[in-house]
C-alpha cells in the first residue's frame, strides 16, 4: 500500500466516524427537542385547563351568591353539584405538597364553598389574583423550557421564588 492509499483510507475512515457522530448527535437533539416540545405543550394545556376550571368555579360561585334566593331547590342543587365537581377537578390539577400557591388556592376554594350563600366576592377576587400569579409562573417556566430546554432545579426554584416575592409585594 502506498502513502496516498493510506492517507485516503484514513480520510475515508475519519469521514465515516464524523458522519456517525453527527448522526448520533442529531438523533439525541431530535429526541431532546421532541421531549421539550411535548412537555411545553402539556404545560400550556395544563395552564389553559386550570384557567378555565378556576374561571368556571368563580363564575358559578358568584352566580350562586347572587341568585340563591331566586332559584328552585333543584337549581340550587345543580349549581352546588357543579361547584363541587369543579372543586375536585381543580384540586387534581394542583400539587398537594406546594405550600404557597396550591395550598392557598385549595383553601380559598373551600372557603368560597363554605360561604356559598354569603358574600364571597373578596375570596373570589383573591382566588383569581393568586391563580393569575401561578399561571404566570407556569407560563414563564414553559417559555424558558422552550427557549433553553430542560431547566435545572435551581432555575425552577429561582423562578418560583421570584413569583412568590412578586405576589407578596402585590398584597401589601
C-alpha positions in Angstrom: 0.0 0.0 0.0 1.2 3.4 -0.9 1.2 6.5 1.2 -1.5 8.0 -0.9 -3.7 5.0 -0.4 -3.1 5.0 3.4 -4.0 8.7 3.6 -7.1 8.1 1.5 -8.2 5.2 3.8 -7.6 7.3 6.9 -9.6 10.2 5.3 -12.5 7.8 4.5 -12.4 6.3 8.0 -12.4 9.8 9.6 -15.3 10.9 7.3 -17.2 7.8 8.3 -16.6 8.4 12.1 -17.6 12.1 11.7 -20.8 11.0 9.9 -21.7 8.5 12.6 -21.1 11.0 15.4 -23.2 13.6 13.5 -25.9 11.1 13.2 -25.8 10.3 16.9 -25.8 13.9 17.9 -28.6 14.7 15.6 -30.7 11.8 16.9 -30.1 13.0 20.5 -31.0 16.5 19.7 -34.2 15.4 17.9 -35.2 13.3 20.9 -34.5 16.2 23.3 -36.4 18.7 21.1 -39.4 16.3 20.9 -39.4 15.8 24.7 -39.2 19.6 25.3 -42.0 20.3 22.8 -44.1 17.6 24.4 -43.6 19.0 27.9 -44.1 22.5 26.8 -47.3 21.7 25.0 -48.6 19.7 28.1 -47.8 22.7 30.4 -49.6 25.1 28.1 -52.6 22.7 28.0 -52.5 22.4 31.8 -52.4 26.2 32.1 -55.5 26.6 29.9 -57.4 23.8 31.7 -56.7 25.2 35.1 -57.6 28.7 33.9 -60.9 27.5 32.5 -61.7 25.5 35.7 -61.0 28.4 38.0 -62.9 30.8 35.8 -66.0 28.5 35.7 -65.8 27.9 39.5 -65.6 31.7 40.2 -68.4 32.4 37.8 -70.5 29.7 39.4 -69.8 30.9 43.0 -70.7 34.5 42.0 -73.9 33.4 40.3 -74.8 31.2 43.2 -74.3 34.0 45.7 -76.4 36.4 43.6 -79.2 34.1 42.6 -79.7 31.7 45.5 -82.9 33.3 46.7 -84.4 33.3 43.2 -83.8 29.7 42.4 -85.7 26.5 42.9 -84.2 23.8 45.1 -83.2 21.6 42.2 -81.4 24.5 40.5 -79.5 25.3 43.7 -78.6 21.6 44.0 -77.3 21.6 40.4 -75.2 24.7 41.0 -73.8 23.2 44.2 -73.1 19.9 42.5 -71.2 21.6 39.6 -69.2 23.7 42.0 -68.2 20.6 43.9 -67.2 18.9 40.7 -65.0 21.9 39.8 -63.6 22.0 43.3 -62.3 18.4 43.0 -61.1 18.9 39.4 -59.1 21.9 40.4 -57.6 20.0 43.3 -56.4 17.4 40.9 -54.6 20.0 38.9 -52.7 21.2 41.9 -49.7 19.9 43.8 -50.7 18.9 47.4 -47.0 19.4 48.5 -46.8 23.1 47.4 -47.2 25.2 50.5 -47.6 28.5 48.8 -49.7 28.6 45.6 -51.6 25.4 45.5 -52.5 25.1 49.2 -53.8 28.7 49.1 -55.9 28.0 46.1 -57.4 24.9 47.7 -58.1 26.8 50.9 -59.8 29.7 49.1 -62.0 27.3 47.1 -63.0 25.5 50.3 -63.8 28.9 52.0 -65.9 30.0 49.0 -67.9 26.9 49.0 -68.5 27.1 52.8 -69.7 30.6 52.4 -71.7 29.9 49.2 -74.8 31.7 50.4 -72.9 34.7 51.8 -70.8 37.5 50.3 -67.6 35.9 49.0 -66.5 38.4 46.4 -63.3 39.1 48.4 -62.3 35.4 48.4 -63.2 35.1 44.7 -61.0 38.1 43.8 -58.2 36.7 46.0 -58.6 33.3 44.2 -58.4 35.0 40.8 -55.3 37.0 41.8 -53.3 34.1 43.2 -54.2 31.9 40.2 -53.0 34.7 37.9 -49.6 34.7 39.6 -49.5 30.9 39.5 -50.4 30.8 35.8 -47.8 33.5 35.0 -45.2 31.4 36.9 -46.2 28.3 34.8 -46.1 30.3 31.6 -42.7 31.8 32.3 -41.4 28.2 33.0 -42.9 26.9 29.8 -41.3 29.8 27.8 -37.9 29.2 29.4 -38.1 25.5 28.7 -39.0 26.1 25.1 -36.0 28.5 24.7 -33.2 26.7 26.5 -34.5 23.1 27.1 -34.9 21.4 30.4 -34.3 23.8 33.2 -32.4 22.9 36.3 -34.0 22.6 39.8 -32.1 25.7 40.8 -33.5 27.7 37.9 -37.0 26.4 38.8 -36.6 27.4 42.4 -35.3 30.8 41.4 -38.3 31.4 39.1 -40.7 30.1 41.8 -39.2 32.4 44.5 -39.3 35.3 42.1 -43.1 35.0 41.6 -43.7 34.3 45.3 -41.9 37.6 46.0 -43.8 39.5 43.4 -47.1 38.1 44.7 -46.2 39.0 48.3 -45.3 42.6 47.2 -48.7 42.9 45.4 -50.5 42.0 48.6 -49.0 45.0 50.6 
